[in-house]
């Protein structure tokens, strides 16, 4: 808690906020990878079913 008060780089988040932020970062990363590869932006692994 002392770091939260003294270090502006430390940010307090709920577990849900952390998970949502991680998911967005992962999607952004995959989008950039697919763009660099010139492939279609499909985040599902090959053979995966929608659903």
PDB file with SEQRES, HELIX, SHEET and CRYST1 records, atoms N, CA, C and O in Angstrom:
SEQRES   1 A   51  UNK UNK UNK UNK UNK UNK UNK UNK UNK UNK UNK UNK UNK          
SEQRES   2 A   51  UNK UNK UNK UNK UNK UNK UNK UNK UNK UNK UNK UNK UNK          
SEQRES   3 A   51  UNK UNK UNK UNK UNK UNK UNK UNK UNK UNK UNK UNK UNK          
SEQRES   4 A   51  UNK UNK UNK UNK UNK UNK UNK UNK UNK UNK UNK UNK              
HELIX    1 AA1 UNK A    2  UNK A    6  1                                   5    
HELIX    2 AA2 UNK A   15  UNK A   37  1                                  23    
CRYST1    1.000    1.000    1.000  90.00  90.00  90.00 P 1           1          
ATOM      1  N   UNK A   1       0.822  -1.205   0.000  1.00  0.00           N  
ATOM      2  CA  UNK A   1       0.000   0.000   0.000  1.00  0.00           C  
ATOM      3  C   UNK A   1       0.861   1.263   0.000  1.00  0.00           C  
ATOM      4  O   UNK A   1       0.469   2.293  -0.549  1.00  0.00           O  
ATOM      5  N   UNK A   2       2.031   1.172   0.617  1.00  0.00           N  
ATOM      6  CA  UNK A   2       2.865   2.372   0.639  1.00  0.00           C  
ATOM      7  C   UNK A   2       3.312   2.759  -0.771  1.00  0.00           C  
ATOM      8  O   UNK A   2       3.431   3.947  -1.070  1.00  0.00           O  
ATOM      9  N   UNK A   3       3.558   1.785  -1.635  1.00  0.00           N  
ATOM     10  CA  UNK A   3       3.928   2.083  -3.023  1.00  0.00           C  
ATOM     11  C   UNK A   3       2.775   2.743  -3.766  1.00  0.00           C  
ATOM     12  O   UNK A   3       2.996   3.606  -4.616  1.00  0.00           O  
ATOM     13  N   UNK A   4       1.566   2.350  -3.459  1.00  0.00           N  
ATOM     14  CA  UNK A   4       0.396   2.949  -4.093  1.00  0.00           C  
ATOM     15  C   UNK A   4       0.326   4.441  -3.783  1.00  0.00           C  
ATOM     16  O   UNK A   4      -0.063   5.240  -4.634  1.00  0.00           O  
ATOM     17  N   UNK A   5       0.695   4.803  -2.584  1.00  0.00           N  
ATOM     18  CA  UNK A   5       0.676   6.212  -2.179  1.00  0.00           C  
ATOM     19  C   UNK A   5       1.890   6.998  -2.668  1.00  0.00           C  
ATOM     20  O   UNK A   5       1.784   8.189  -2.961  1.00  0.00           O  
ATOM     21  N   UNK A   6       3.038   6.334  -2.755  1.00  0.00           N  
ATOM     22  CA  UNK A   6       4.266   7.078  -3.035  1.00  0.00           C  
ATOM     23  C   UNK A   6       4.766   6.988  -4.480  1.00  0.00           C  
ATOM     24  O   UNK A   6       5.611   7.790  -4.879  1.00  0.00           O  
ATOM     25  N   UNK A   7       4.272   6.045  -5.265  1.00  0.00           N  
ATOM     26  CA  UNK A   7       4.787   5.840  -6.628  1.00  0.00           C  
ATOM     27  C   UNK A   7       3.646   6.000  -7.630  1.00  0.00           C  
ATOM     28  O   UNK A   7       2.708   5.203  -7.647  1.00  0.00           O  
ATOM     29  N   UNK A   8       3.734   7.036  -8.463  1.00  0.00           N  
ATOM     30  CA  UNK A   8       2.639   7.303  -9.414  1.00  0.00           C  
ATOM     31  C   UNK A   8       2.535   6.230 -10.496  1.00  0.00           C  
ATOM     32  O   UNK A   8       1.524   6.163 -11.193  1.00  0.00           O  
ATOM     33  N   UNK A   9       3.558   5.392 -10.649  1.00  0.00           N  
ATOM     34  CA  UNK A   9       3.505   4.311 -11.638  1.00  0.00           C  
ATOM     35  C   UNK A   9       2.653   3.141 -11.166  1.00  0.00           C  
ATOM     36  O   UNK A   9       2.273   2.293 -11.974  1.00  0.00           O  
ATOM     37  N   UNK A  10       2.348   3.080  -9.890  1.00  0.00           N  
ATOM     38  CA  UNK A  10       1.550   1.999  -9.335  1.00  0.00           C  
ATOM     39  C   UNK A  10       0.085   2.389  -9.414  1.00  0.00           C  
ATOM     40  O   UNK A  10      -0.323   3.454  -8.950  1.00  0.00           O  
ATOM     41  N   UNK A  11      -0.696   1.501 -10.014  1.00  0.00           N  
ATOM     42  CA  UNK A  11      -2.115   1.764 -10.225  1.00  0.00           C  
ATOM     43  C   UNK A  11      -2.936   0.653  -9.582  1.00  0.00           C  
ATOM     44  O   UNK A  11      -2.645  -0.528  -9.773  1.00  0.00           O  
ATOM     45  N   UNK A  12      -3.940   1.023  -8.834  1.00  0.00           N  
ATOM     46  CA  UNK A  12      -4.795   0.037  -8.190  1.00  0.00           C  
ATOM     47  C   UNK A  12      -5.943  -0.305  -9.134  1.00  0.00           C  
ATOM     48  O   UNK A  12      -6.625   0.583  -9.645  1.00  0.00           O  
ATOM     49  N   UNK A  13      -6.148  -1.603  -9.358  1.00  0.00           N  
ATOM     50  CA  UNK A  13      -7.209  -2.082 -10.244  1.00  0.00           C  
ATOM     51  C   UNK A  13      -7.927  -3.246  -9.589  1.00  0.00           C  
ATOM     52  O   UNK A  13      -7.383  -3.941  -8.731  1.00  0.00           O  
ATOM     53  N   UNK A  14      -9.151  -3.436 -10.015  1.00  0.00           N  
ATOM     54  CA  UNK A  14      -9.860  -4.636  -9.583  1.00  0.00           C  
ATOM     55  C   UNK A  14      -9.364  -5.804 -10.427  1.00  0.00           C  
ATOM     56  O   UNK A  14      -8.711  -5.610 -11.453  1.00  0.00           O  
ATOM     57  N   UNK A  15      -9.677  -7.003  -9.989  1.00  0.00           N  
ATOM     58  CA  UNK A  15      -9.282  -8.194 -10.734  1.00  0.00           C  
ATOM     59  C   UNK A  15      -9.901  -8.157 -12.132  1.00  0.00           C  
ATOM     60  O   UNK A  15      -9.230  -8.495 -13.107  1.00  0.00           O  
ATOM     61  N   UNK A  16     -11.154  -7.758 -12.244  1.00  0.00           N  
ATOM     62  CA  UNK A  16     -11.844  -7.682 -13.525  1.00  0.00           C  
ATOM     63  C   UNK A  16     -11.174  -6.655 -14.447  1.00  0.00           C  
ATOM     64  O   UNK A  16     -11.017  -6.915 -15.640  1.00  0.00           O  
ATOM     65  N   UNK A  17     -10.780  -5.505 -13.917  1.00  0.00           N  
ATOM     66  CA  UNK A  17     -10.089  -4.493 -14.723  1.00  0.00           C  
ATOM     67  C   UNK A  17      -8.759  -5.027 -15.248  1.00  0.00           C  
ATOM     68  O   UNK A  17      -8.393  -4.770 -16.395  1.00  0.00           O  
ATOM     69  N   UNK A  18      -8.044  -5.762 -14.415  1.00  0.00           N  
ATOM     70  CA  UNK A  18      -6.776  -6.344 -14.837  1.00  0.00           C  
ATOM     71  C   UNK A  18      -6.992  -7.370 -15.947  1.00  0.00           C  
ATOM     72  O   UNK A  18      -6.265  -7.368 -16.940  1.00  0.00           O  
ATOM     73  N   UNK A  19      -7.972  -8.233 -15.786  1.00  0.00           N  
ATOM     74  CA  UNK A  19      -8.261  -9.235 -16.809  1.00  0.00           C  
ATOM     75  C   UNK A  19      -8.695  -8.582 -18.118  1.00  0.00           C  
ATOM     76  O   UNK A  19      -8.245  -8.993 -19.187  1.00  0.00           O  
ATOM     77  N   UNK A  20      -9.552  -7.581 -18.052  1.00  0.00           N  
ATOM     78  CA  UNK A  20     -10.006  -6.882 -19.256  1.00  0.00           C  
ATOM     79  C   UNK A  20      -8.846  -6.195 -19.969  1.00  0.00           C  
ATOM     80  O   UNK A  20      -8.753  -6.248 -21.195  1.00  0.00           O  
ATOM     81  N   UNK A  21      -7.976  -5.561 -19.221  1.00  0.00           N  
ATOM     82  CA  UNK A  21      -6.822  -4.892 -19.799  1.00  0.00           C  
ATOM     83  C   UNK A  21      -5.887  -5.904 -20.465  1.00  0.00           C  
ATOM     84  O   UNK A  21      -5.363  -5.649 -21.550  1.00  0.00           O  
ATOM     85  N   UNK A  22      -5.684  -7.032 -19.824  1.00  0.00           N  
ATOM     86  CA  UNK A  22      -4.835  -8.075 -20.379  1.00  0.00           C  
ATOM     87  C   UNK A  22      -5.430  -8.629 -21.668  1.00  0.00           C  
ATOM     88  O   UNK A  22      -4.710  -8.854 -22.640  1.00  0.00           O  
ATOM     89  N   UNK A  23      -6.740  -8.848 -21.679  1.00  0.00           N  
ATOM     90  CA  UNK A  23      -7.410  -9.350 -22.870  1.00  0.00           C  
ATOM     91  C   UNK A  23      -7.283  -8.366 -24.030  1.00  0.00           C  
ATOM     92  O   UNK A  23      -7.013  -8.774 -25.159  1.00  0.00           O  
ATOM     93  N   UNK A  24      -7.475  -7.080 -23.765  1.00  0.00           N  
ATOM     94  CA  UNK A  24      -7.334  -6.066 -24.818  1.00  0.00           C  
ATOM     95  C   UNK A  24      -5.906  -6.036 -25.355  1.00  0.00           C  
ATOM     96  O   UNK A  24      -5.695  -5.949 -26.565  1.00  0.00           O  
ATOM     97  N   UNK A  25      -4.938  -6.107 -24.462  1.00  0.00           N  
ATOM     98  CA  UNK A  25      -3.539  -6.101 -24.890  1.00  0.00           C  
ATOM     99  C   UNK A  25      -3.223  -7.315 -25.756  1.00  0.00           C  
ATOM    100  O   UNK A  25      -2.523  -7.202 -26.762  1.00  0.00           O  
ATOM    101  N   UNK A  26      -3.737  -8.463 -25.364  1.00  0.00           N  
ATOM    102  CA  UNK A  26      -3.511  -9.688 -26.129  1.00  0.00           C  
ATOM    103  C   UNK A  26      -4.142  -9.589 -27.518  1.00  0.00           C  
ATOM    104  O   UNK A  26      -3.526  -9.977 -28.510  1.00  0.00           O  
ATOM    105  N   UNK A  27      -5.355  -9.075 -27.587  1.00  0.00           N  
ATOM    106  CA  UNK A  27      -6.028  -8.906 -28.885  1.00  0.00           C  
ATOM    107  C   UNK A  27      -5.274  -7.924 -29.770  1.00  0.00           C  
ATOM    108  O   UNK A  27      -5.117  -8.160 -30.968  1.00  0.00           O  
ATOM    109  N   UNK A  28      -4.806  -6.820 -29.185  1.00  0.00           N  
ATOM    110  CA  UNK A  28      -4.021  -5.840 -29.951  1.00  0.00           C  
ATOM    111  C   UNK A  28      -2.741  -6.478 -30.486  1.00  0.00           C  
ATOM    112  O   UNK A  28      -2.358  -6.259 -31.636  1.00  0.00           O  
ATOM    113  N   UNK A  29      -2.092  -7.263 -29.646  1.00  0.00           N  
ATOM    114  CA  UNK A  29      -0.870  -7.939 -30.066  1.00  0.00           C  
ATOM    115  C   UNK A  29      -1.146  -8.880 -31.237  1.00  0.00           C  
ATOM    116  O   UNK A  29      -0.427  -8.862 -32.236  1.00  0.00           O  
ATOM    117  N   UNK A  30      -2.185  -9.698 -31.111  1.00  0.00           N  
ATOM    118  CA  UNK A  30      -2.509 -10.632 -32.186  1.00  0.00           C  
ATOM    119  C   UNK A  30      -2.878  -9.901 -33.468  1.00  0.00           C  
ATOM    120  O   UNK A  30      -2.500 -10.334 -34.557  1.00  0.00           O  
ATOM    121  N   UNK A  31      -3.603  -8.811 -33.354  1.00  0.00           N  
ATOM    122  CA  UNK A  31      -3.967  -8.029 -34.534  1.00  0.00           C  
ATOM    123  C   UNK A  31      -2.712  -7.539 -35.255  1.00  0.00           C  
ATOM    124  O   UNK A  31      -2.644  -7.584 -36.483  1.00  0.00           O  
ATOM    125  N   UNK A  32      -1.737  -7.079 -34.507  1.00  0.00           N  
ATOM    126  CA  UNK A  32      -0.491  -6.607 -35.120  1.00  0.00           C  
ATOM    127  C   UNK A  32       0.289  -7.759 -35.759  1.00  0.00           C  
ATOM    128  O   UNK A  32       0.870  -7.598 -36.832  1.00  0.00           O  
ATOM    129  N   UNK A  33       0.299  -8.904 -35.105  1.00  0.00           N  
ATOM    130  CA  UNK A  33       0.988 -10.067 -35.670  1.00  0.00           C  
ATOM    131  C   UNK A  33       0.343 -10.449 -36.994  1.00  0.00           C  
ATOM    132  O   UNK A  33       1.043 -10.660 -37.985  1.00  0.00           O  
ATOM    133  N   UNK A  34      -0.996 -10.541 -37.022  1.00  0.00           N  
ATOM    134  CA  UNK A  34      -1.696 -10.919 -38.252  1.00  0.00           C  
ATOM    135  C   UNK A  34      -1.491  -9.877 -39.342  1.00  0.00           C  
ATOM    136  O   UNK A  34      -1.367 -10.221 -40.518  1.00  0.00           O  
ATOM    137  N   UNK A  35      -1.454  -8.609 -38.958  1.00  0.00           N  
ATOM    138  CA  UNK A  35      -1.217  -7.555 -39.941  1.00  0.00           C  
ATOM    139  C   UNK A  35       0.185  -7.694 -40.536  1.00  0.00           C  
ATOM    140  O   UNK A  35       0.373  -7.556 -41.744  1.00  0.00           O  
ATOM    141  N   UNK A  36       1.151  -7.965 -39.685  1.00  0.00           N  
ATOM    142  CA  UNK A  36       2.523  -8.127 -40.171  1.00  0.00           C  
ATOM    143  C   UNK A  36       2.660  -9.346 -41.082  1.00  0.00           C  
ATOM    144  O   UNK A  36       3.426  -9.324 -42.045  1.00  0.00           O  
ATOM    145  N   UNK A  37       1.926 -10.391 -40.780  1.00  0.00           N  
ATOM    146  CA  UNK A  37       1.970 -11.602 -41.593  1.00  0.00           C  
ATOM    147  C   UNK A  37       1.131 -11.453 -42.865  1.00  0.00           C  
ATOM    148  O   UNK A  37       1.297 -12.210 -43.822  1.00  0.00           O  
ATOM    149  N   UNK A  38       0.241 -10.480 -42.863  1.00  0.00           N  
ATOM    150  CA  UNK A  38      -0.631 -10.300 -44.007  1.00  0.00           C  
ATOM    151  C   UNK A  38      -1.770 -11.300 -44.033  1.00  0.00           C  
ATOM    152  O   UNK A  38      -2.377 -11.537 -45.077  1.00  0.00           O  
ATOM    153  N   UNK A  39      -2.062 -11.891 -42.866  1.00  0.00           N  
ATOM    154  CA  UNK A  39      -3.140 -12.870 -42.769  1.00  0.00           C  
ATOM    155  C   UNK A  39      -4.425 -12.195 -42.328  1.00  0.00           C  
ATOM    156  O   UNK A  39      -4.424 -11.053 -41.869  1.00  0.00           O  
ATOM    157  N   UNK A  40      -5.505 -12.916 -42.474  1.00  0.00           N  
ATOM    158  CA  UNK A  40      -6.804 -12.441 -42.006  1.00  0.00           C  
ATOM    159  C   UNK A  40      -6.786 -12.364 -40.488  1.00  0.00           C  
ATOM    160  O   UNK A  40      -6.163 -13.200 -39.834  1.00  0.00           O  
ATOM    161  N   UNK A  41      -7.468 -11.365 -39.917  1.00  0.00           N  
ATOM    162  CA  UNK A  41      -7.513 -11.175 -38.463  1.00  0.00           C  
ATOM    163  C   UNK A  41      -8.509 -12.151 -37.847  1.00  0.00           C  
ATOM    164  O   UNK A  41      -9.676 -11.814 -37.647  1.00  0.00           O  
ATOM    165  N   UNK A  42      -8.043 -13.360 -37.547  1.00  0.00           N  
ATOM    166  CA  UNK A  42      -8.878 -14.389 -36.921  1.00  0.00           C  
ATOM    167  C   UNK A  42      -8.139 -14.902 -35.705  1.00  0.00           C  
ATOM    168  O   UNK A  42      -7.114 -15.570 -35.842  1.00  0.00           O  
ATOM    169  N   UNK A  43      -8.641 -14.600 -34.510  1.00  0.00           N  
ATOM    170  CA  UNK A  43      -7.930 -14.938 -33.281  1.00  0.00           C  
ATOM    171  C   UNK A  43      -8.171 -16.370 -32.832  1.00  0.00           C  
ATOM    172  O   UNK A  43      -7.574 -16.815 -31.852  1.00  0.00           O  
ATOM    173  N   UNK A  44      -9.041 -17.106 -33.535  1.00  0.00           N  
ATOM    174  CA  UNK A  44      -9.270 -18.514 -33.180  1.00  0.00           C  
ATOM    175  C   UNK A  44      -8.187 -19.386 -33.790  1.00  0.00           C  
ATOM    176  O   UNK A  44      -7.794 -19.164 -34.935  1.00  0.00           O  
ATOM    177  N   UNK A  45      -7.694 -20.377 -33.048  1.00  0.00           N  
ATOM    178  CA  UNK A  45      -6.721 -21.319 -33.615  1.00  0.00           C  
ATOM    179  C   UNK A  45      -7.361 -22.127 -34.748  1.00  0.00           C  
ATOM    180  O   UNK A  45      -8.584 -22.266 -34.797  1.00  0.00           O  
ATOM    181  N   UNK A  46      -6.558 -22.647 -35.634  1.00  0.00           N  
ATOM    182  CA  UNK A  46      -7.064 -23.451 -36.746  1.00  0.00           C  
ATOM    183  C   UNK A  46      -7.873 -24.615 -36.216  1.00  0.00           C  
ATOM    184  O   UNK A  46      -7.468 -25.286 -35.267  1.00  0.00           O  
ATOM    185  N   UNK A  47      -9.008 -24.849 -36.830  1.00  0.00           N  
ATOM    186  CA  UNK A  47      -9.863 -25.963 -36.434  1.00  0.00           C  
ATOM    187  C   UNK A  47     -10.798 -25.661 -35.289  1.00  0.00           C  
ATOM    188  O   UNK A  47     -11.644 -26.494 -34.966  1.00  0.00           O  
ATOM    189  N   UNK A  48     -10.684 -24.503 -34.659  1.00  0.00           N  
ATOM    190  CA  UNK A  48     -11.576 -24.163 -33.537  1.00  0.00           C  
ATOM    191  C   UNK A  48     -12.950 -23.808 -34.063  1.00  0.00           C  
ATOM    192  O   UNK A  48     -13.087 -23.200 -35.125  1.00  0.00           O  
ATOM    193  N   UNK A  49     -13.944 -24.187 -33.324  1.00  0.00           N  
ATOM    194  CA  UNK A  49     -15.323 -23.901 -33.700  1.00  0.00           C  
ATOM    195  C   UNK A  49     -15.827 -22.661 -32.975  1.00  0.00           C  
ATOM    196  O   UNK A  49     -15.481 -22.419 -31.819  1.00  0.00           O  
ATOM    197  N   UNK A  50     -16.640 -21.890 -33.660  1.00  0.00           N  
ATOM    198  CA  UNK A  50     -17.283 -20.733 -33.013  1.00  0.00           C  
ATOM    199  C   UNK A  50     -18.348 -21.250 -32.079  1.00  0.00           C  
ATOM    200  O   UNK A  50     -19.010 -22.245 -32.372  1.00  0.00           O  
ATOM    201  N   UNK A  51     -18.517 -20.585 -30.964  1.00  0.00           N  
ATOM    202  CA  UNK A  51     -19.602 -21.052 -30.242  1.00  0.00           C  
ATOM    203  C   UNK A  51     -19.819 -20.914 -28.870  1.00  0.00           C  
ATOM    204  O   UNK A  51     -20.835 -21.382 -28.356  1.00  0.00           O  
TER     205      UNK A  51                                                      
END                                                                             
